[in-house]
Amino acid sequence: MVLNIRPVVSPGMAGCCTVLSFFGVIILSVFGYFFSHRAYGLTSSHEDPEDPDFVAKLCYTSAIVYAVFMVFCGLQLGVHARYPRGVQL
């Protein structure tokens, strides 16, 4: 079964989204790790969140959303590579 997949976003936007999503996954995963381990710099002040475990879960959930965008945009780059340049889609 062959799927006829068309590009949804331009190659430049797909590349930008892939790179930014990659860094978003890394940064949010690190923040989630620090909040789940109650890092002193993030949880020691009275202005910091009362439930660091909940904040860690939010960071991990956001990292998953960014990972989904990264996969989607990476696949869009692959779709653009399949079509020759200048072809009207």
N, CA, C and O atoms as a GROMACS GRO file, in nm:
protein
  356
    1MET      N    1   0.085  -0.118   0.000
    1MET     CA    2   0.000   0.000   0.000
    1MET      C    3   0.089   0.124   0.000
    1MET      O    4   0.168   0.145   0.092
    2VAL      N    5   0.076   0.205  -0.102
    2VAL     CA    6   0.156   0.325  -0.114
    2VAL      C    7   0.071   0.444  -0.074
    2VAL      O    8  -0.040   0.463  -0.122
    3LEU      N    9   0.126   0.525   0.016
    3LEU     CA   10   0.057   0.646   0.058
    3LEU      C   11   0.102   0.762  -0.029
    3LEU      O   12   0.221   0.779  -0.054
    4ASN      N   13   0.008   0.842  -0.073
    4ASN     CA   14   0.038   0.960  -0.151
    4ASN      C   15   0.042   1.079  -0.056
    4ASN      O   16  -0.059   1.147  -0.037
    5ILE      N   17   0.157   1.102   0.004
    5ILE     CA   18   0.171   1.207   0.104
    5ILE      C   19   0.219   1.334   0.036
    5ILE      O   20   0.315   1.332  -0.041
    6ARG      N   21   0.152   1.443   0.064
    6ARG     CA   22   0.189   1.573   0.010
    6ARG      C   23   0.252   1.658   0.120
    6ARG      O   24   0.219   1.642   0.237
    7PRO      N   25   0.340   1.749   0.083
    7PRO     CA   26   0.397   1.840   0.183
    7PRO      C   27   0.290   1.933   0.239
    7PRO      O   28   0.203   1.981   0.167
    8VAL      N   29   0.298   1.958   0.368
    8VAL     CA   30   0.204   2.049   0.435
    8VAL      C   31   0.270   2.184   0.459
    8VAL      O   32   0.205   2.287   0.450
    9VAL      N   33   0.398   2.182   0.491
    9VAL     CA   34   0.473   2.306   0.517
    9VAL      C   35   0.592   2.312   0.422
    9VAL      O   36   0.633   2.211   0.365
   10SER      N   37   0.648   2.432   0.407
   10SER     CA   38   0.762   2.450   0.318
   10SER      C   39   0.887   2.383   0.378
   10SER      O   40   0.892   2.357   0.498
   11PRO      N   41   0.986   2.356   0.294
   11PRO     CA   42   1.107   2.291   0.346
   11PRO      C   43   1.179   2.375   0.452
   11PRO      O   44   1.232   2.320   0.549
   12GLY      N   45   1.181   2.506   0.433
   12GLY     CA   46   1.246   2.592   0.531
   12GLY      C   47   1.177   2.589   0.666
   12GLY      O   48   1.241   2.582   0.770
   13MET      N   49   1.045   2.594   0.662
   13MET     CA   50   0.969   2.588   0.787
   13MET      C   51   0.982   2.451   0.852
   13MET      O   52   0.991   2.442   0.975
   14ALA      N   53   0.984   2.345   0.773
   14ALA     CA   54   1.000   2.211   0.829
   14ALA      C   55   1.136   2.195   0.895
   14ALA      O   56   1.147   2.136   1.003
   15GLY      N   57   1.239   2.247   0.832
   15GLY     CA   58   1.373   2.240   0.891
   15GLY      C   59   1.384   2.321   1.019
   15GLY      O   60   1.442   2.275   1.118
   16CYS      N   61   1.327   2.441   1.017
   16CYS     CA   62   1.329   2.526   1.137
   16CYS      C   63   1.252   2.460   1.251
   16CYS      O   64   1.298   2.460   1.365
   17CYS      N   65   1.136   2.406   1.220
   17CYS     CA   66   1.055   2.339   1.322
   17CYS      C   67   1.127   2.218   1.378
   17CYS      O   68   1.121   2.192   1.499
   18THR      N   69   1.196   2.143   1.294
   18THR     CA   70   1.269   2.025   1.340
   18THR      C   71   1.380   2.064   1.436
   18THR      O   72   1.396   2.002   1.542
   19VAL      N   73   1.457   2.165   1.401
   19VAL     CA   74   1.569   2.208   1.486
   19VAL      C   75   1.518   2.265   1.618
   19VAL      O   76   1.568   2.229   1.724
   20LEU      N   77   1.420   2.355   1.611
   20LEU     CA   78   1.367   2.415   1.734
   20LEU      C   79   1.301   2.311   1.823
   20LEU      O   80   1.312   2.317   1.946
   21SER      N   81   1.232   2.216   1.763
   21SER     CA   82   1.168   2.110   1.842
   21SER      C   83   1.272   2.021   1.909
   21SER      O   84   1.253   1.977   2.022
   22PHE      N   85   1.382   1.995   1.840
   22PHE     CA   86   1.489   1.916   1.899
   22PHE      C   87   1.542   1.983   2.025
   22PHE      O   88   1.557   1.920   2.130
   23PHE      N   89   1.572   2.113   2.014
   23PHE     CA   90   1.622   2.185   2.132
   23PHE      C   91   1.515   2.196   2.240
   23PHE      O   92   1.547   2.192   2.359
   24GLY      N   93   1.389   2.210   2.200
   24GLY     CA   94   1.280   2.213   2.298
   24GLY      C   95   1.270   2.084   2.376
   24GLY      O   96   1.249   2.086   2.498
   25VAL      N   97   1.285   1.971   2.309
   25VAL     CA   98   1.280   1.841   2.377
   25VAL      C   99   1.394   1.830   2.477
   25VAL      O  100   1.374   1.787   2.590
   26ILE      N  101   1.514   1.870   2.436
   26ILE     CA  102   1.630   1.862   2.525
   26ILE      C  103   1.611   1.951   2.647
   26ILE      O  104   1.628   1.906   2.760
   27ILE      N  105   1.576   2.077   2.625
   27ILE     CA  106   1.565   2.172   2.735
   27ILE      C  107   1.453   2.134   2.831
   27ILE      O  108   1.472   2.136   2.952
   28LEU      N  109   1.337   2.098   2.778
   28LEU     CA  110   1.225   2.061   2.866
   28LEU      C  111   1.253   1.931   2.941
   28LEU      O  112   1.210   1.916   3.056
   29SER      N  113   1.322   1.839   2.879
   29SER     CA  114   1.358   1.715   2.950
   29SER      C  115   1.454   1.744   3.065
   29SER      O  116   1.442   1.686   3.172
   30VAL      N  117   1.549   1.833   3.042
   30VAL     CA  118   1.643   1.870   3.149
   30VAL      C  119   1.569   1.940   3.262
   30VAL      O  120   1.592   1.910   3.379
   31PHE      N  121   1.480   2.034   3.228
   31PHE     CA  122   1.402   2.100   3.333
   31PHE      C  123   1.315   2.001   3.409
   31PHE      O  124   1.304   2.009   3.531
   32GLY      N  125   1.254   1.907   3.338
   32GLY     CA  126   1.174   1.805   3.405
   32GLY      C  127   1.257   1.722   3.500
   32GLY      O  128   1.214   1.690   3.611
   33TYR      N  129   1.378   1.686   3.457
   33TYR     CA  130   1.468   1.609   3.543
   33TYR      C  131   1.502   1.688   3.669
   33TYR      O  132   1.498   1.635   3.780
   34PHE      N  133   1.537   1.816   3.651
   34PHE     CA  134   1.575   1.897   3.767
   34PHE      C  135   1.458   1.918   3.862
   34PHE      O  136   1.476   1.914   3.984
   35PHE      N  137   1.339   1.940   3.808
   35PHE     CA  138   1.224   1.957   3.897
   35PHE      C  139   1.188   1.826   3.968
   35PHE      O  140   1.152   1.828   4.085
   36SER      N  141   1.198   1.713   3.898
   36SER     CA  142   1.164   1.586   3.962
   36SER      C  143   1.265   1.547   4.070
   36SER      O  144   1.231   1.476   4.165
   37HIS      N  145   1.389   1.595   4.056
   37HIS     CA  146   1.490   1.568   4.158
   37HIS      C  147   1.506   1.686   4.255
   37HIS      O  148   1.600   1.690   4.334
   38ARG      N  149   1.414   1.780   4.247
   38ARG     CA  150   1.408   1.896   4.338
   38ARG      C  151   1.543   1.968   4.346
   38ARG      O  152   1.601   1.984   4.453
   39ALA      N  153   1.590   2.012   4.231
   39ALA     CA  154   1.716   2.086   4.225
   39ALA      C  155   1.705   2.212   4.309
   39ALA      O  156   1.605   2.284   4.303
   40TYR      N  157   1.807   2.239   4.385
   40TYR     CA  158   1.804   2.349   4.481
   40TYR      C  159   1.777   2.483   4.414
   40TYR      O  160   1.702   2.565   4.467
   41GLY      N  161   1.836   2.506   4.300
   41GLY     CA  162   1.819   2.634   4.230
   41GLY      C  163   1.679   2.658   4.178
   41GLY      O  164   1.640   2.772   4.156
   42LEU      N  165   1.602   2.551   4.157
   42LEU     CA  166   1.468   2.565   4.102
   42LEU      C  167   1.358   2.554   4.208
   42LEU      O  168   1.245   2.597   4.184
   43THR      N  169   1.388   2.498   4.323
   43THR     CA  170   1.282   2.472   4.421
   43THR      C  171   1.310   2.529   4.559
   43THR      O  172   1.235   2.500   4.652
   44SER      N  173   1.413   2.610   4.576
   44SER     CA  174   1.449   2.655   4.711
   44SER      C  175   1.386   2.787   4.752
   44SER      O  176   1.379   2.816   4.871
   45SER      N  177   1.340   2.867   4.659
   45SER     CA  178   1.284   2.998   4.690
   45SER      C  179   1.137   2.986   4.727
   45SER      O  180   1.071   2.888   4.692
   46HIS      N  181   1.086   3.086   4.798
   46HIS     CA  182   0.943   3.086   4.834
   46HIS      C  183   0.855   3.120   4.716
   46HIS      O  184   0.734   3.098   4.722
   47GLU      N  185   0.912   3.172   4.607
   47GLU     CA  186   0.836   3.204   4.486
   47GLU      C  187   0.831   3.087   4.388
   47GLU      O  188   0.763   3.095   4.286
   48ASP      N  189   0.901   2.982   4.418
   48ASP     CA  190   0.905   2.866   4.329
   48ASP      C  191   0.779   2.781   4.345
   48ASP      O  192   0.707   2.798   4.443
   49PRO      N  193   0.752   2.691   4.251
   49PRO     CA  194   0.629   2.611   4.257
   49PRO      C  195   0.623   2.525   4.383
   49PRO      O  196   0.724   2.476   4.433
   50GLU      N  197   0.500   2.509   4.433
   50GLU     CA  198   0.480   2.430   4.554
   50GLU      C  199   0.492   2.280   4.528
   50GLU      O  200   0.532   2.204   4.616
   51ASP      N  201   0.457   2.237   4.407
   51ASP     CA  202   0.461   2.094   4.374
   51ASP      C  203   0.557   2.072   4.256
   51ASP      O  204   0.514   2.071   4.141
   52PRO      N  205   0.686   2.053   4.283
   52PRO     CA  206   0.782   2.035   4.174
   52PRO      C  207   0.756   1.910   4.090
   52PRO      O  208   0.791   1.907   3.972
   53ASP      N  209   0.696   1.808   4.149
   53ASP     CA  210   0.668   1.686   4.071
   53ASP      C  211   0.564   1.713   3.962
   53ASP      O  212   0.574   1.659   3.852
   54PHE      N  213   0.465   1.797   3.993
   54PHE     CA  214   0.365   1.833   3.893
   54PHE      C  215   0.429   1.914   3.781
   54PHE      O  216   0.399   1.893   3.663
   55VAL      N  217   0.518   2.006   3.817
   55VAL     CA  218   0.588   2.085   3.716
   55VAL      C  219   0.676   1.994   3.629
   55VAL      O  220   0.687   2.015   3.508
   56ALA      N  221   0.738   1.895   3.691
   56ALA     CA  222   0.820   1.800   3.614
   56ALA      C  223   0.734   1.724   3.514
   56ALA      O  224   0.775   1.703   3.400
   57LYS      N  225   0.615   1.681   3.556
   57LYS     CA  226   0.524   1.611   3.464
   57LYS      C  227   0.484   1.701   3.348
   57LYS      O  228   0.476   1.656   3.234
   58LEU      N  229   0.459   1.829   3.377
   58LEU     CA  230   0.425   1.923   3.270
   58LEU      C  231   0.541   1.939   3.173
   58LEU      O  232   0.521   1.945   3.052
   59CYS      N  233   0.662   1.946   3.225
   59CYS     CA  234   0.780   1.958   3.138
   59CYS      C  235   0.795   1.835   3.050
   59CYS      O  236   0.822   1.846   2.931
   60TYR      N  237   0.778   1.717   3.109
   60TYR     CA  238   0.789   1.594   3.030
   60TYR      C  239   0.678   1.584   2.925
   60TYR      O  240   0.703   1.541   2.813
   61THR      N  241   0.557   1.625   2.961
   61THR     CA  242   0.446   1.623   2.865
   61THR      C  243   0.473   1.720   2.750
   61THR      O  244   0.448   1.688   2.634
   62SER      N  245   0.524   1.837   2.783
   62SER     CA  246   0.558   1.935   2.679
   62SER      C  247   0.670   1.883   2.590
   62SER      O  248   0.670   1.907   2.469
   63ALA      N  249   0.766   1.813   2.648
   63ALA     CA  250   0.874   1.755   2.569
   63ALA      C  251   0.820   1.651   2.471
   63ALA      O  252   0.869   1.640   2.359
   64ILE      N  253   0.719   1.576   2.513
   64ILE     CA  254   0.657   1.477   2.423
   64ILE      C  255   0.587   1.547   2.307
   64ILE      O  256   0.595   1.502   2.193
   65VAL      N  257   0.518   1.658   2.336
   65VAL     CA  258   0.452   1.734   2.230
   65VAL      C  259   0.556   1.787   2.131
   65VAL      O  260   0.536   1.778   2.010
   66TYR      N  261   0.666   1.840   2.182
   66TYR     CA  262   0.773   1.887   2.094
   66TYR      C  263   0.831   1.772   2.012
   66TYR      O  264   0.866   1.791   1.895
   67ALA      N  265   0.843   1.654   2.072
   67ALA     CA  266   0.895   1.538   1.999
   67ALA      C  267   0.803   1.500   1.884
   67ALA      O  268   0.849   1.462   1.776
   68VAL      N  269   0.672   1.509   1.907
   68VAL     CA  270   0.576   1.480   1.800
   68VAL      C  271   0.593   1.580   1.685
   68VAL      O  272   0.593   1.541   1.568
   69PHE      N  273   0.607   1.709   1.719
   69PHE     CA  274   0.630   1.809   1.615
   69PHE      C  275   0.762   1.782   1.542
   69PHE      O  276   0.770   1.800   1.421
   70MET      N  277   0.864   1.741   1.615
   70MET     CA  278   0.993   1.713   1.554
   70MET      C  279   0.981   1.598   1.454
   70MET      O  280   1.038   1.605   1.345
   71VAL      N  281   0.909   1.494   1.490
   71VAL     CA  282   0.890   1.381   1.399
   71VAL      C  283   0.810   1.424   1.276
   71VAL      O  284   0.845   1.390   1.164
   72PHE      N  285   0.702   1.498   1.298
   72PHE     CA  286   0.618   1.543   1.187
   72PHE      C  287   0.699   1.629   1.090
   72PHE      O  288   0.695   1.607   0.969
   73CYS      N  289   0.771   1.726   1.142
   73CYS     CA  290   0.846   1.815   1.054
   73CYS      C  291   0.964   1.743   0.989
   73CYS      O  292   1.000   1.773   0.875
   74GLY      N  293   1.023   1.648   1.060
   74GLY     CA  294   1.128   1.567   0.998
   74GLY      C  295   1.074   1.484   0.882
   74GLY      O  296   1.140   1.470   0.779
   75LEU      N  297   0.954   1.430   0.900
   75LEU     CA  298   0.891   1.356   0.790
   75LEU      C  299   0.856   1.449   0.674
   75LEU      O  300   0.863   1.409   0.558
   76GLN      N  301   0.820   1.572   0.705
   76GLN     CA  302   0.793   1.669   0.599
   76GLN      C  303   0.920   1.698   0.518
   76GLN      O  304   0.913   1.715   0.397
   77LEU      N  305   1.034   1.702   0.586
   77LEU     CA  306   1.160   1.718   0.513
   77LEU      C  307   1.183   1.600   0.419
   77LEU      O  308   1.231   1.618   0.307
   78GLY      N  309   1.149   1.481   0.464
   78GLY     CA  310   1.161   1.363   0.379
   78GLY      C  311   1.068   1.367   0.260
   78GLY      O  312   1.105   1.326   0.150
   79VAL      N  313   0.947   1.416   0.281
   79VAL     CA  314   0.851   1.429   0.171
   79VAL      C  315   0.902   1.529   0.069
   79VAL      O  316   0.890   1.507  -0.052
   80HIS      N  317   0.958   1.641   0.116
   80HIS     CA  318   1.012   1.740   0.023
   80HIS      C  319   1.129   1.683  -0.056
   80HIS      O  320   1.149   1.719  -0.172
   81ALA      N  321   1.206   1.595   0.004
   81ALA     CA  322   1.319   1.536  -0.067
   81ALA      C  323   1.272   1.442  -0.178
   81ALA      O  324   1.344   1.421  -0.276
   82ARG      N  325   1.152   1.387  -0.165
   82ARG     CA  326   1.099   1.296  -0.268
   82ARG      C  327   1.054   1.370  -0.393
   82ARG      O  328   1.061   1.316  -0.503
   83TYR      N  329   1.009   1.495  -0.378
   83TYR     CA  330   0.957   1.571  -0.491
   83TYR      C  331   1.070   1.653  -0.553
   83TYR      O  332   1.146   1.718  -0.480
   84PRO      N  333   1.081   1.652  -0.686
   84PRO     CA  334   1.183   1.735  -0.750
   84PRO      C  335   1.151   1.884  -0.732
   84PRO      O  336   1.035   1.923  -0.718
   85ARG      N  337   1.254   1.963  -0.732
   85ARG     CA  338   1.237   2.107  -0.712
   85ARG      C  339   1.165   2.168  -0.832
   85ARG      O  340   1.194   2.136  -0.947
   86GLY      N  341   1.070   2.257  -0.804
   86GLY     CA  342   0.998   2.326  -0.909
   86GLY      C  343   0.872   2.257  -0.956
   86GLY      O  344   0.804   2.309  -1.044
   87VAL      N  345   0.839   2.142  -0.901
   87VAL     CA  346   0.718   2.070  -0.941
   87VAL      C  347   0.599   2.129  -0.866
   87VAL      O  348   0.603   2.147  -0.745
   88GLN      N  349   0.494   2.160  -0.941
   88GLN     CA  350   0.373   2.215  -0.880
   88GLN      C  351   0.299   2.102  -0.808
   88GLN      O  352   0.264   2.001  -0.869
   89LEU      N  353   0.275   2.122  -0.679
   89LEU     CA  354   0.208   2.018  -0.601
   89LEU      C  355   0.064   2.048  -0.598
   89LEU      O  356  -0.013   1.973  -0.538
   0.00000   0.00000   0.00000
